[in-house]
Amino acid sequence: MGRIIRTISKDASVVCSAIEGRDIVSRIEQIHKTSAVVTAGLGRLAMAASLMGFGLKGEKDSVTVRMAGDGPTGALVCVADSFGNVKAYVQNPVVELPLNERGKLDVKGAVGTQGTLSVVKDLGLKEPYCGQVPIVSGEIAEDITSYLALSEQIPSVCALGVLVNPDLTVNCAGGFLIQLLPFAPEEAIDIIEKNINGMQSVTEMLKAGMTVEDIAMKGLEGLEPNVLDDFEVSYKCDCSRARVEKALISLGTKDLNDLIEDGGTEVNCQFCEKKYHFTPEEIKRLAEQAQN
């Protein structure tokens, strides 16, 4: 299980959410059998989506974050609910690249620097909220910060990190998101900038033994922060046979009849790799429902 902590300044003008998500990213690697650089990139995006989902108000709200860059990974997609639980998918799970100039995994090279970051929020309204911005770095955290500033007009600081072991297992993973409300005073901004400049990278803080609460409190140090929320989070796919049946029914009778002639079908969930088998007789029943 992972953990998310949300802290808030005494005057309620600044919020910092932080996540420890090694188990989540480990599950991503296990399901999708990702190479090291893809584990790092998709893991970072999953941490970001979890933090963004955690900020939603409704219990059934969700957020989908998609990065479509010009790098070899292709599209990366993460979906999080309002409790911070998340699921993830990548178009090309195995990418091998040399380390970057700093001797680190080249996430930017894998994701690409040209393309779009899109966010879809399902808030239970008639139409979902959709926002899209150009990719600015491919390093994920900078792109999330850019999206929040340009598309949602929320001054934010996002930091993400995933450390992968030589055997491809995940050593540590996490991140934090600091957001300023419109009435945040100038002195609060100055304090946040000082805090950020004095903080190590996310992976360095986690390796040093800092807890997710330590990180969240550190982000708002000097603003008399208090813990607002504390939740366990996990990799969670909400697929089910009933949902797959609805998707098949939506194909219409013609396509369903083609599947019957093919002897049935198998549907794989792209988020958890679970397989759903449908015999011709089962598809025939779905085709009858599609006619009604």
N, C-alpha and C positions, 0 to 999 in steps of 0.2 A: 504493500500500500504506500502511496505517496501522501504528502501532506501540504496543505495550503494554509497560510496565515495571512490575515489582513489586519494592518494597523492603521490608525488614523491619528492625525495631529490633534492636540488639545483643542484648537479652534475649529476643527473639522474642515479645514481648507485643503488638506493634502492627505492622500491615501496611498499606502504602499502594500501591495500584495506580493507574497513570495511563495515559491513552490519548491519542494524537494521531490523529484520525480524519477529516481533511479529505477524503481520497479516498473514504472510506466514505460520508460525507454527500453528497458530490458525486454519487456513484452513485445514492443515494436520489433526489436531485433529478432526475437524468437519466431514471431508470426511471419514476418516478411523476409527473413534471412538476409538482412541488409549488410552491405559492406560497411567498413568503418566510417567513411566519409558520409555515406547516406544515413547511417545511424545518427551521426552528429547533426546533420541538417534536418532530417525529419524529426529527431528528438527535440531540437530547438523549437521547431514550429509547433510541436505538440505541447511543449511547455507554455508557449505564447498563447495558443488556443485555450488551454486550460485556464490561464490567468484571465483571459478576456471573457470566457464563459462564466467564470466565477463572479464577474461583475454584473451579470444579468440579474434581473429582479424576479421574474416569474419562474416557478418551479419547472415548467415545461419549455422554457425558452432554450434556445441553442444557438451556437455560432459555428459557421463553417469558414475556415481560413484556407485559401488556396493560393499557392505560389506557382506560377507558370513562367519559368525563365527559359533562357536559351542554352542552359547547361545540359549535360548528359542525363541528369536524373529525370528529366521531364517534369510533369506536374507532381506537386506534393500537396496533399489534402488532409486537413485535420478537422474533426468535428468535436465540439465540447458542449456539455450541458451546463446548466446554471450552478451545479455543484462542483464543477471543475473536472469531472470525469471526461475522458477524451478517448477518441479512436483515430487511427491514422492510416493513410495509404500513400504509396509512391509508385509512379509509373514504371520506373526502372530501378529496382532495389539494389542492383550490384553495379557500382561505378568504381573504377580504380584510377586514382590520380596521384601524382607526386605530392609530397608535402609542400606547403606554401613557403614563402620567403622567411617566415618566422618559425619554420619547423613544425607547423600545426597542420591538422587536417584541412584540406582546401575546400571548405564548404562553399565559398563564393564561386570557385571554379566548377563545382558540381552542380550548383543551382543555376548559375548564370547571373549576369548583371543587366540583361535586357529582358523585358517581359512585364508581367503585372502581378500585383498582390491584390486579391479580391476577398472581400469579407461579406458573408450573408448572415444576417441575424434573423432568426425566426422567433418573433416576439408574440406569437399568437394573434397577430392582426391579419387583415384580409390579404395583405401583401407583405412579404419579408423586406427588411431593410437591406439594401445592397450598396456597397462602396468599393471603389477600385482605384488604385494608384499605381504608378510605374515602380518597378523595382529600383531601389537606389544603390544597393550594395551587394545583395545576394547573401549577406551574412545573417539574415533573418531579423535580429534584434533591431538593427537600424531601420529595416523596412517596416517593422511593426510600429516603431516610433514615428516614422514618416506618415504611415497610414492614419494613425490616431490624430496627428496634427493637421493633416490636409483634409481628410474625409470627415472626421468627427470633431474637429476643432478643439481637441483636448491636449493641452501641453503635457507631455509624458516623457518618461525615461524608461526604456526597456533594456534589460540585460539578461542574456541567456547563455547557458553553457552545458555541454555534454562532453565528458571525458571517456574515451573508449580504450579499453585495455588491448594489448597486443593480440590476445586470443579472441578479440571481437566482443567480449562481454563488456558491460557498462560499469565503469568505476563510479561515476557520480553524474548527476544531471539535475538541473534546476534553473531558476531564474527569478527575477523580480520585476515588478511594474509599478512605477510611481506616477501618480496622476494628480494634477493640480486642478482644483475647482476654480470657477471664474472669479471668486472673491478672495483667492489666495493673495496675501500681502507680498510686497516686493522682498521683504526680509526673509520670508519663507523660501522664496525662489533662490536667494543667495545661500541660504543654509543647505538646501537640497544640492545645489551645485558643489558646495564644499564637501558634502557627504559623498557624492558620487566620485569626486576626484580623489578622495581618500580611501575608497573601497577597492579591494582586489577584485579580480575576475570572479565570476560565480563559481567556477570549478575550483579555484584556489581557496575560496572561502569554505566551500564544502569539504575539500581535502584537509583543511586546517581544523576541521571539527566543529565549525559553526553550524548551529541548527537553523532551520528555516525561520524560527522566531528571532534568532540573533540577527539574521540578515534583514528581516522586515523592520525590526527596531532600529538597526543601524541606518537604514535608508531614511528614517525620519528623526535621527538623532538631533537633539537641540530643539525639537518642536513638541516635546513632552508627549510622545506617542503612547497610545494604549492599544491593546489587542482588541479588535472588533469581532473577528471570526477566526475559527480554527476548525478545519475539516480534513478528513481523510479523503484521498482521491485515488482513482485507479484507471487503468486501461479498461474501458467498458464499451463493448459493442452491443447495440440494442436490436440486432437483427433477429428475426423469428420466421418460422414457417408461414405464419399468418401474413406477415408483411410481404414476403416473397410471393405468396398467392395473390395478394392485391396488385403487385407489380405485374404479374403474368396476366391477370384479368384485364389490366389496362392496355395490353397489347392488342386486344380485339379478337374476334372469332377467327378471322382469316389466318393470322399468325399462329394462333393456338391450334388450329386445324393442321397447319404445316408441322407443328411440333408433334402432334398425334401421329401423323404419317411417318415422322422420323423415329418413332418408337419411344417417345418421351424426351425428357431433358434433365439436365443437371445445372443448378444455379449455384455459383460460388460467391460468397460474400467477400468483397474486396478488402474489407476492414479486418476480418478475423479468419478468413479462409474456410469458414464452415461451409459444408456442401449440403444442398437440399435436392433430393431426387424426386422426380415426378414421373409416374407411369402414364401411359396413354389414357388409361381409365381416369386417373386423377385430373389430367389436363382436360379431358372431355367434360368433367363436372365443372371445371373452371370456365370452359367455353360456354356452357349452358348459362352460367351466372353472368357472363359478359353480354349475353343476348338480352338479359332482363333489364 
